[in-house]
Amino acid sequence: GGAATGCRRQPEIDMWQSREIRFSIDHPTAAGHFPGNPIIPGAVLLDEVLQAIAGDGGAAPSVIRSVKFLQPVRPGDVLLIRWQPQPRGETKFEGRLLDPERLALVGTAQQAAAR
């Protein structure tokens, strides 16, 4: 995404794909969300997930079907987004914070219907 730096793809043997996102310490969305206790908004995290799933090749766009936010993601955090295609156009995804490692979000995306 435009706001994150340090994106890279890593092939994995178990069919999970991943991309690492580092949110800058002065991430623009954090100033007002929330003053004195900044977190990266869920909408920004989900945008990063959808961009990762779509990939550089411009795969069919997806929409979020379900998501659970388990831990706040803060400016300066590194988030490992992992996703795995499922039957019927679904994709499971998760976001893991690194250092210390903990699950931040989990969910399912669905390929958007062609118009």
DRENVEXTOR-668061 format. One record per atom (N, C-alpha, C): residue number from 1; atom name; x, z negated, y negated. Coordinates in Angstrom, 3 decimals. Atoms other than C-alpha are relative to their C-alpha. Layout:
<atoms>
<seq->NUM&atom->CA&x->X&z->Z&y->Y>
...
</atoms>
This chain:
<atoms>
<seq->1&atom->N&x->0.802&z->0.000&y->1.200>
<seq->1&atom->CA&x->0.000&z->0.000&y->0.000>
<seq->1&atom->C&x->0.837&z->0.000&y->-1.253>
<seq->2&atom->N&x->-0.694&z->-0.081&y->1.269>
<seq->2&atom->CA&x->0.907&z->0.336&y->-3.641>
<seq->2&atom->C&x->0.536&z->-1.334&y->-0.460>
<seq->3&atom->N&x->-0.402&z->1.300&y->0.514>
<seq->3&atom->CA&x->1.189&z->-3.420&y->-4.236>
<seq->3&atom->C&x->1.055&z->-0.666&y->0.868>
<seq->4&atom->N&x->-0.938&z->0.658&y->-0.904>
<seq->4&atom->CA&x->3.345&z->-4.296&y->-1.254>
<seq->4&atom->C&x->1.280&z->0.825&y->0.097>
<seq->5&atom->N&x->-1.269&z->-0.695&y->-0.198>
<seq->5&atom->CA&x->6.940&z->-3.445&y->-0.543>
<seq->5&atom->C&x->0.490&z->-0.311&y->1.400>
<seq->6&atom->N&x->-0.623&z->0.277&y->-1.275>
<seq->6&atom->CA&x->9.014&z->-3.265&y->2.588>
<seq->6&atom->C&x->-0.858&z->0.373&y->1.200>
<seq->7&atom->N&x->0.840&z->-0.421&y->-1.114>
<seq->7&atom->CA&x->6.480&z->-1.446&y->4.787>
<seq->7&atom->C&x->0.858&z->0.752&y->1.005>
<seq->8&atom->N&x->-0.648&z->-0.807&y->-1.026>
<seq->8&atom->CA&x->7.763&z->-0.185&y->8.079>
<seq->8&atom->C&x->-0.829&z->-0.073&y->1.277>
<seq->9&atom->N&x->0.731&z->-0.066&y->-1.266>
<seq->9&atom->CA&x->6.245&z->0.895&y->11.381>
<seq->9&atom->C&x->0.957&z->-0.347&y->1.127>
<seq->10&atom->N&x->-0.797&z->0.343&y->-1.166>
<seq->10&atom->CA&x->7.444&z->-0.423&y->14.697>
<seq->10&atom->C&x->-0.774&z->0.404&y->1.245>
<seq->11&atom->N&x->0.697&z->-0.335&y->-1.249>
<seq->11&atom->CA&x->6.509&z->1.225&y->17.997>
<seq->11&atom->C&x->0.087&z->-1.180&y->0.954>
<seq->12&atom->N&x->0.005&z->1.110&y->-0.942>
<seq->12&atom->CA&x->5.545&z->-1.298&y->20.646>
<seq->12&atom->C&x->-0.451&z->0.494&y->1.357>
<seq->13&atom->N&x->0.286&z->-0.493&y->-1.341>
<seq->13&atom->CA&x->5.339&z->-0.911&y->24.394>
<seq->13&atom->C&x->-1.403&z->-0.316&y->0.478>
<seq->14&atom->N&x->1.331&z->0.374&y->-0.487>
<seq->14&atom->CA&x->1.985&z->-2.644&y->24.857>
<seq->14&atom->C&x->-1.116&z->0.700&y->-0.768>
<seq->15&atom->N&x->0.966&z->-0.811&y->0.734>
<seq->15&atom->CA&x->0.213&z->-0.052&y->22.677>
<seq->15&atom->C&x->-0.469&z->-0.623&y->-1.315>
<seq->16&atom->N&x->0.255&z->0.528&y->1.333>
<seq->16&atom->CA&x->-0.022&z->-2.358&y->19.688>
<seq->16&atom->C&x->0.956&z->0.716&y->-0.935>
<seq->17&atom->N&x->-0.861&z->-0.536&y->1.039>
<seq->17&atom->CA&x->1.315&z->-0.758&y->16.536>
<seq->17&atom->C&x->0.085&z->-1.064&y->-1.086>
<seq->18&atom->N&x->-0.127&z->1.032&y->1.018>
<seq->18&atom->CA&x->2.562&z->-2.790&y->13.617>
<seq->18&atom->C&x->0.646&z->0.528&y->-1.267>
<seq->19&atom->N&x->-0.605&z->-0.269&y->1.300>
<seq->19&atom->CA&x->3.571&z->-2.716&y->9.992>
<seq->19&atom->C&x->0.207&z->-1.347&y->-0.678>
<seq->20&atom->N&x->-0.327&z->1.239&y->0.704>
<seq->20&atom->CA&x->5.279&z->-5.475&y->8.066>
<seq->20&atom->C&x->-0.196&z->0.206&y->-1.498>
<seq->21&atom->N&x->0.278&z->-0.062&y->1.438>
<seq->21&atom->CA&x->4.098&z->-6.153&y->4.500>
<seq->21&atom->C&x->0.562&z->-1.260&y->-0.646>
<seq->22&atom->N&x->-0.483&z->1.150&y->0.773>
<seq->22&atom->CA&x->5.921&z->-8.380&y->2.019>
<seq->22&atom->C&x->-0.703&z->0.036&y->-1.351>
<seq->23&atom->N&x->0.689&z->0.097&y->1.285>
<seq->23&atom->CA&x->3.794&z->-9.501&y->-0.915>
<seq->23&atom->C&x->0.955&z->-0.607&y->-1.017>
<seq->24&atom->N&x->-0.955&z->0.465&y->1.006>
<seq->24&atom->CA&x->5.883&z->-9.884&y->-4.055>
<seq->24&atom->C&x->-0.427&z->-1.367&y->-0.540>
<seq->25&atom->N&x->0.245&z->1.352&y->0.509>
<seq->25&atom->CA&x->6.189&z->-13.375&y->-5.512>
<seq->25&atom->C&x->-0.857&z->0.045&y->-1.271>
<seq->26&atom->N&x->0.801&z->-0.143&y->1.221>
<seq->26&atom->CA&x->4.590&z->-12.051&y->-8.727>
<seq->26&atom->C&x->-1.126&z->1.028&y->0.207>
<seq->27&atom->N&x->1.067&z->-0.956&y->-0.330>
<seq->27&atom->CA&x->1.820&z->-10.072&y->-6.986>
<seq->27&atom->C&x->-1.103&z->-0.079&y->-1.056>
<seq->28&atom->N&x->0.931&z->0.017&y->1.141>
<seq->28&atom->CA&x->-0.644&z->-9.031&y->-9.731>
<seq->28&atom->C&x->-1.359&z->-0.636&y->0.284>
<seq->29&atom->N&x->1.320&z->0.567&y->-0.270>
<seq->29&atom->CA&x->-3.798&z->-10.212&y->-7.932>
<seq->29&atom->C&x->0.007&z->-1.517&y->0.056>
<seq->30&atom->N&x->-0.063&z->1.439&y->-0.233>
<seq->30&atom->CA&x->-2.555&z->-13.777&y->-7.501>
<seq->30&atom->C&x->-0.193&z->-0.830&y->-1.262>
<seq->31&atom->N&x->0.052&z->0.790&y->1.237>
<seq->31&atom->CA&x->-2.532&z->-14.840&y->-11.156>
<seq->31&atom->C&x->-1.361&z->-0.651&y->-0.222>
<seq->32&atom->N&x->1.326&z->0.575&y->0.221>
<seq->32&atom->CA&x->-6.284&z->-15.315&y->-11.386>
<seq->32&atom->C&x->-0.689&z->-0.437&y->1.277>
<seq->33&atom->N&x->0.620&z->0.243&y->-1.315>
<seq->33&atom->CA&x->-6.877&z->-15.995&y->-7.684>
<seq->33&atom->C&x->0.888&z->-0.901&y->0.820>
<seq->34&atom->N&x->0.628&z->0.905&y->0.966>
<seq->34&atom->CA&x->-6.440&z->-18.980&y->-8.081>
<seq->34&atom->C&x->1.097&z->-0.649&y->-0.822>
<seq->35&atom->N&x->-1.063&z->0.594&y->0.825>
<seq->35&atom->CA&x->-4.495&z->-20.449&y->-11.014>
<seq->35&atom->C&x->0.483&z->-1.323&y->0.600>
<seq->36&atom->N&x->-0.589&z->1.206&y->-0.562>
<seq->36&atom->CA&x->-2.113&z->-23.102&y->-9.711>
<seq->36&atom->C&x->0.011&z->-0.040&y->1.519>
<seq->37&atom->N&x->0.041&z->-0.051&y->-1.464>
<seq->37&atom->CA&x->-2.887&z->-22.211&y->-6.076>
<seq->37&atom->C&x->-0.214&z->1.452&y->0.423>
<seq->38&atom->N&x->0.219&z->-1.434&y->-0.188>
<seq->38&atom->CA&x->-2.324&z->-18.454&y->-5.745>
<seq->38&atom->C&x->-0.100&z->0.409&y->1.471>
<seq->39&atom->N&x->0.101&z->-0.626&y->-1.318>
<seq->39&atom->CA&x->-3.507&z->-16.565&y->-2.665>
<seq->39&atom->C&x->-0.288&z->1.484&y->-0.199>
<seq->40&atom->N&x->0.290&z->-1.428&y->0.033>
<seq->40&atom->CA&x->-3.694&z->-12.856&y->-1.916>
<seq->40&atom->C&x->-1.459&z->0.167&y->0.420>
<seq->41&atom->N&x->1.423&z->-0.139&y->-0.338>
<seq->41&atom->CA&x->-7.405&z->-11.884&y->-1.970>
<seq->41&atom->C&x->-0.221&z->0.733&y->1.319>
<seq->42&atom->N&x->0.342&z->-0.627&y->-1.268>
<seq->42&atom->CA&x->-9.023&z->-10.915&y->1.317>
<seq->42&atom->C&x->-0.189&z->1.500&y->-0.114>
<seq->43&atom->N&x->0.205&z->-1.444&y->0.183>
<seq->43&atom->CA&x->-9.997&z->-7.500&y->-0.080>
<seq->43&atom->C&x->1.333&z->0.749&y->-0.018>
<seq->44&atom->N&x->-1.330&z->-0.622&y->0.027>
<seq->44&atom->CA&x->-6.306&z->-6.741&y->-0.716>
<seq->44&atom->C&x->0.587&z->0.044&y->1.410>
<seq->45&atom->N&x->-0.508&z->0.038&y->-1.376>
<seq->45&atom->CA&x->-5.376&z->-7.830&y->2.821>
<seq->45&atom->C&x->-0.683&z->1.066&y->0.861>
<seq->46&atom->N&x->0.730&z->-0.979&y->-0.802>
<seq->46&atom->CA&x->-8.117&z->-5.659&y->4.346>
<seq->46&atom->C&x->0.360&z->1.425&y->-0.392>
<seq->47&atom->N&x->-0.453&z->-1.315&y->0.430>
<seq->47&atom->CA&x->-7.023&z->-2.688&y->2.238>
<seq->47&atom->C&x->1.326&z->0.343&y->0.673>
<seq->48&atom->N&x->-1.288&z->-0.220&y->-0.681>
<seq->48&atom->CA&x->-3.506&z->-3.095&y->3.678>
<seq->48&atom->C&x->-0.223&z->0.295&y->1.482>
<seq->49&atom->N&x->0.318&z->-0.241&y->-1.412>
<seq->49&atom->CA&x->-4.979&z->-3.270&y->7.212>
<seq->49&atom->C&x->-0.497&z->1.434&y->0.189>
<seq->50&atom->N&x->0.559&z->-1.348&y->-0.136>
<seq->50&atom->CA&x->-6.986&z->-0.064&y->6.704>
<seq->50&atom->C&x->1.048&z->1.080&y->-0.249>
<seq->51&atom->N&x->-1.078&z->-0.966&y->0.259>
<seq->51&atom->CA&x->-3.970&z->1.742&y->5.225>
<seq->51&atom->C&x->0.941&z->0.083&y->1.195>
<seq->52&atom->N&x->-0.893&z->0.018&y->-1.167>
<seq->52&atom->CA&x->-1.840&z->0.665&y->8.197>
<seq->52&atom->C&x->-0.625&z->0.766&y->1.164>
<seq->53&atom->N&x->0.685&z->-0.670&y->-1.101>
<seq->53&atom->CA&x->-4.440&z->1.861&y->10.725>
<seq->53&atom->C&x->-0.058&z->1.507&y->-0.245>
<seq->54&atom->N&x->0.080&z->-1.433&y->0.330>
<seq->54&atom->CA&x->-4.860&z->5.208&y->8.914>
<seq->54&atom->C&x->1.353&z->0.664&y->0.177>
<seq->55&atom->N&x->-1.349&z->-0.518&y->-0.192>
<seq->55&atom->CA&x->-1.096&z->5.654&y->8.965>
<seq->55&atom->C&x->0.370&z->1.080&y->-0.986>
<seq->56&atom->N&x->-0.525&z->-1.008&y->0.911>
<seq->56&atom->CA&x->1.010&z->8.232&y->7.205>
<seq->56&atom->C&x->-0.566&z->1.379&y->0.313>
<seq->57&atom->N&x->0.519&z->-1.298&y->-0.404>
<seq->57&atom->CA&x->-0.570&z->11.088&y->9.150>
<seq->57&atom->C&x->-1.432&z->0.240&y->-0.436>
<seq->58&atom->N&x->1.361&z->-0.180&y->0.481>
<seq->58&atom->CA&x->-3.952&z->10.529&y->7.561>
<seq->58&atom->C&x->-1.020&z->0.022&y->1.124>
<seq->59&atom->N&x->0.989&z->0.113&y->-1.073>
<seq->59&atom->CA&x->-5.875&z->9.476&y->10.678>
<seq->59&atom->C&x->-1.381&z->-0.195&y->-0.620>
<seq->60&atom->N&x->1.374&z->0.152&y->0.495>
<seq->60&atom->CA&x->-9.652&z->9.307&y->10.384>
<seq->60&atom->C&x->-0.157&z->-1.380&y->-0.641>
<seq->61&atom->N&x->0.162&z->1.287&y->0.673>
<seq->61&atom->CA&x->-10.649&z->6.579&y->7.927>
<seq->61&atom->C&x->-0.831&z->-0.964&y->0.841>
<seq->62&atom->N&x->0.714&z->1.044&y->-0.716>
<seq->62&atom->CA&x->-11.942&z->3.288&y->9.302>
<seq->62&atom->C&x->-0.691&z->-0.919&y->-0.990>
<seq->63&atom->N&x->0.675&z->1.044&y->0.771>
<seq->63&atom->CA&x->-14.264&z->0.574&y->8.049>
<seq->63&atom->C&x->0.140&z->-1.306&y->0.769>
<seq->64&atom->N&x->-0.109&z->1.314&y->-0.634>
<seq->64&atom->CA&x->-14.005&z->-3.149&y->8.734>
<seq->64&atom->C&x->-1.359&z->-0.364&y->0.596>
<seq->65&atom->N&x->1.235&z->0.432&y->-0.667>
<seq->65&atom->CA&x->-16.602&z->-4.290&y->11.278>
<seq->65&atom->C&x->-0.127&z->-1.524&y->-0.028>
<seq->66&atom->N&x->0.020&z->1.459&y->0.016>
<seq->66&atom->CA&x->-15.647&z->-7.959&y->11.474>
<seq->66&atom->C&x->1.396&z->-0.496&y->-0.343>
<seq->67&atom->N&x->-1.293&z->0.603&y->0.322>
<seq->67&atom->CA&x->-12.906&z->-10.231&y->10.188>
<seq->67&atom->C&x->-0.175&z->-1.502&y->-0.130>
<seq->68&atom->N&x->-0.071&z->1.450&y->0.223>
<seq->68&atom->CA&x->-11.988&z->-13.917&y->10.270>
<seq->68&atom->C&x->1.318&z->-0.278&y->-0.689>
<seq->69&atom->N&x->-1.211&z->0.416&y->0.711>
<seq->69&atom->CA&x->-9.527&z->-15.318&y->7.760>
<seq->69&atom->C&x->0.326&z->-1.416&y->0.464>
<seq->70&atom->N&x->-0.372&z->1.269&y->-0.615>
<seq->70&atom->CA&x->-7.636&z->-18.195&y->9.384>
<seq->70&atom->C&x->0.991&z->-0.804&y->-0.833>
<seq->71&atom->N&x->-1.018&z->0.645&y->0.838>
<seq->71&atom->CA&x->-4.798&z->-18.955&y->6.945>
<seq->71&atom->C&x->0.113&z->0.781&y->-1.302>
<seq->72&atom->N&x->-0.218&z->-0.748&y->1.244>
<seq->72&atom->CA&x->-4.243&z->-18.115&y->3.275>
<seq->72&atom->C&x->1.343&z->0.732&y->0.020>
<seq->73&atom->N&x->-1.232&z->-0.771&y->0.187>
<seq->73&atom->CA&x->-1.667&z->-15.430&y->2.520>
<seq->73&atom->C&x->0.363&z->-0.142&y->-1.468>
<seq->74&atom->N&x->-0.426&z->0.310&y->1.364>
<seq->74&atom->CA&x->0.350&z->-16.286&y->-0.579>
<seq->74&atom->C&x->1.058&z->0.993&y->-0.486>
<seq->75&atom->N&x->-1.087&z->-0.837&y->0.527>
<seq->75&atom->CA&x->2.641&z->-14.345&y->-2.922>
<seq->75&atom->C&x->1.335&z->-0.454&y->0.600>
<seq->76&atom->N&x->-1.279&z->0.297&y->-0.631>
<seq->76&atom->CA&x->6.080&z->-14.118&y->-1.310>
<seq->76&atom->C&x->-0.067&z->-0.001&y->1.516>
<seq->77&atom->N&x->0.147&z->0.006&y->-1.454>
<seq->77&atom->CA&x->4.648&z->-14.172&y->2.239>
<seq->77&atom->C&x->0.288&z->1.372&y->0.594>
<seq->78&atom->N&x->-0.146&z->-1.216&y->-0.793>
<seq->78&atom->CA&x->5.517&z->-11.603&y->4.886>
<seq->78&atom->C&x->-1.120&z->-0.025&y->1.037>
<seq->79&atom->N&x->1.117&z->-0.115&y->-0.926>
<seq->79&atom->CA&x->2.525&z->-10.421&y->6.906>
<seq->79&atom->C&x->0.287&z->1.144&y->0.960>
<seq->80&atom->N&x->-0.139&z->-1.035&y->-1.016>
<seq->80&atom->CA&x->2.891&z->-8.530&y->10.177>
<seq->80&atom->C&x->-1.407&z->0.407&y->0.420>
<seq->81&atom->N&x->1.300&z->-0.533&y->-0.383>
<seq->81&atom->CA&x->-0.210&z->-6.366&y->10.622>
<seq->81&atom->C&x->0.198&z->0.731&y->1.327>
<seq->82&atom->N&x->-0.051&z->-0.672&y->-1.305>
<seq->82&atom->CA&x->-0.765&z->-5.350&y->14.255>
<seq->82&atom->C&x->-1.386&z->0.538&y->0.320>
<seq->83&atom->N&x->1.290&z->-0.573&y->-0.363>
<seq->83&atom->CA&x->-3.487&z->-3.065&y->15.555>
<seq->83&atom->C&x->0.111&z->0.741&y->1.317>
<seq->84&atom->N&x->0.050&z->-0.638&y->-1.317>
<seq->84&atom->CA&x->-4.561&z->-1.611&y->18.888>
<seq->84&atom->C&x->-1.321&z->0.753&y->0.139>
<seq->85&atom->N&x->1.225&z->-0.775&y->-0.194>
<seq->85&atom->CA&x->-7.037&z->1.238&y->19.414>
<seq->85&atom->C&x->-0.751&z->-0.459&y->1.253>
<seq->86&atom->N&x->0.895&z->0.382&y->-1.089>
<seq->86&atom->CA&x->-9.999&z->0.418&y->21.647>
<seq->86&atom->C&x->-0.934&z->1.166&y->0.297>
<seq->87&atom->N&x->0.978&z->-1.063&y->-0.280>
<seq->87&atom->CA&x->-12.677&z->2.561&y->23.307>
<seq->87&atom->C&x->-1.039&z->0.117&y->-1.120>
<seq->88&atom->N&x->1.109&z->-0.271&y->0.922>
<seq->88&atom->CA&x->-15.485&z->4.068&y->21.197>
<seq->88&atom->C&x->0.415&z->-0.078&y->-1.472>
<seq->89&atom->N&x->-0.426&z->-0.079&y->1.392>
<seq->89&atom->CA&x->-13.400&z->4.432&y->18.023>
<seq->89&atom->C&x->0.278&z->-1.326&y->-0.680>
<seq->90&atom->N&x->-0.303&z->1.298&y->0.597>
<seq->90&atom->CA&x->-12.805&z->0.707&y->17.510>
<seq->90&atom->C&x->1.500&z->-0.252&y->0.012>
<seq->91&atom->N&x->-1.398&z->0.435&y->0.053>
<seq->91&atom->CA&x->-9.466&z->-0.839&y->16.568>
<seq->91&atom->C&x->0.022&z->-1.499&y->-0.220>
<seq->92&atom->N&x->-0.221&z->1.429&y->0.216>
<seq->92&atom->CA&x->-8.578&z->-4.499&y->17.041>
<seq->92&atom->C&x->1.197&z->-0.146&y->-0.925>
<seq->93&atom->N&x->-1.153&z->0.247&y->0.863>
<seq->93&atom->CA&x->-6.271&z->-5.887&y->14.366>
<seq->93&atom->C&x->0.203&z->-1.491&y->-0.196>
<seq->94&atom->N&x->-0.328&z->1.379&y->0.357>
<seq->94&atom->CA&x->-4.519&z->-9.077&y->13.425>
<seq->94&atom->C&x->1.084&z->0.032&y->-1.063>
<seq->95&atom->N&x->-1.060&z->0.180&y->0.982>
<seq->95&atom->CA&x->-2.313&z->-10.291&y->10.612>
<seq->95&atom->C&x->0.685&z->-1.324&y->0.282>
<seq->96&atom->N&x->-0.778&z->1.210&y->-0.284>
<seq->96&atom->CA&x->0.447&z->-12.777&y->11.420>
<seq->96&atom->C&x->0.968&z->-0.268&y->-1.137>
<seq->97&atom->N&x->-1.002&z->0.429&y->0.974>
<seq->97&atom->CA&x->2.347&z->-14.667&y->8.793>
<seq->97&atom->C&x->1.281&z->-0.304&y->0.758>
<seq->98&atom->N&x->-1.293&z->0.281&y->-0.616>
<seq->98&atom->CA&x->6.044&z->-14.932&y->9.562>
<seq->98&atom->C&x->0.666&z->-1.125&y->-0.772>
<seq->99&atom->N&x->-0.812&z->1.052&y->0.614>
<seq->99&atom->CA&x->8.188&z->-17.990&y->8.869>
<seq->99&atom->C&x->-0.825&z->-1.074&y->-0.707>
<seq->100&atom->N&x->0.107&z->0.008&y->-1.461>
<seq->100&atom->CA&x->6.614&z->-19.990&y->10.345>
<seq->100&atom->C&x->-1.102&z->0.949&y->0.452>
<seq->101&atom->N&x->0.986&z->-0.956&y->-0.500>
<seq->101&atom->CA&x->4.632&z->-17.629&y->12.553>
<seq->101&atom->C&x->-1.333&z->-0.692&y->0.250>
<seq->102&atom->N&x->1.354&z->0.495&y->-0.229>
<seq->102&atom->CA&x->0.888&z->-18.219&y->12.457>
<seq->102&atom->C&x->-0.980&z->1.120&y->-0.293>
<seq->103&atom->N&x->1.011&z->-1.036&y->0.144>
<seq->103&atom->CA&x->-2.231&z->-16.092&y->12.704>
<seq->103&atom->C&x->-0.756&z->-0.212&y->-1.301>
<seq->104&atom->N&x->0.674&z->0.103&y->1.297>
<seq->104&atom->CA&x->-3.729&z->-15.367&y->9.263>
<seq->104&atom->C&x->-1.384&z->0.639&y->0.024>
<seq->105&atom->N&x->1.298&z->-0.655&y->-0.072>
<seq->105&atom->CA&x->-6.562&z->-12.954&y->10.088>
<seq->105&atom->C&x->-0.098&z->0.812&y->1.274>
<seq->106&atom->N&x->0.286&z->-0.816&y->-1.177>
<seq->106&atom->CA&x->-8.170&z->-11.183&y->13.045>
<seq->106&atom->C&x->-1.295&z->0.762&y->-0.261>
<seq->107&atom->N&x->1.245&z->-0.726&y->0.196>
<seq->107&atom->CA&x->-10.838&z->-8.525&y->13.206>
<seq->107&atom->C&x->-0.038&z->1.306&y->0.780>
<seq->108&atom->N&x->0.234&z->-1.284&y->-0.635>
<seq->108&atom->CA&x->-12.153&z->-5.170&y->14.295>
<seq->108&atom->C&x->-0.361&z->1.022&y->-1.079>
<seq->109&atom->N&x->0.353&z->-1.121&y->0.874>
<seq->109&atom->CA&x->-12.281&z->-1.850&y->12.467>
<seq->109&atom->C&x->-0.665&z->1.067&y->0.863>
<seq->110&atom->N&x->0.698&z->-1.074&y->-0.704>
<seq->110&atom->CA&x->-14.423&z->1.146&y->13.385>
<seq->110&atom->C&x->0.294&z->1.291&y->-0.727>
<seq->111&atom->N&x->-0.194&z->-1.303&y->0.647>
<seq->111&atom->CA&x->-13.635&z->4.797&y->12.755>
<seq->111&atom->C&x->-1.273&z->0.384&y->-0.735>
<seq->112&atom->N&x->1.146&z->-0.410&y->0.810>
<seq->112&atom->CA&x->-15.895&z->6.010&y->9.975>
<seq->112&atom->C&x->-0.574&z->1.297&y->0.562>
<seq->113&atom->N&x->0.657&z->-1.224&y->-0.485>
<seq->113&atom->CA&x->-18.439&z->8.645&y->10.992>
<seq->113&atom->C&x->0.321&z->1.165&y->-0.914>
<seq->114&atom->N&x->-0.271&z->-1.202&y->0.788>
<seq->114&atom->CA&x->-17.633&z->12.158&y->9.871>
<seq->114&atom->C&x->-1.280&z->0.416&y->-0.730>
<seq->115&atom->N&x->1.180&z->-0.431&y->0.780>
<seq->115&atom->CA&x->-19.923&z->13.512&y->7.146>
<seq->115&atom->C&x->-0.216&z->1.467&y->0.141>
</atoms>
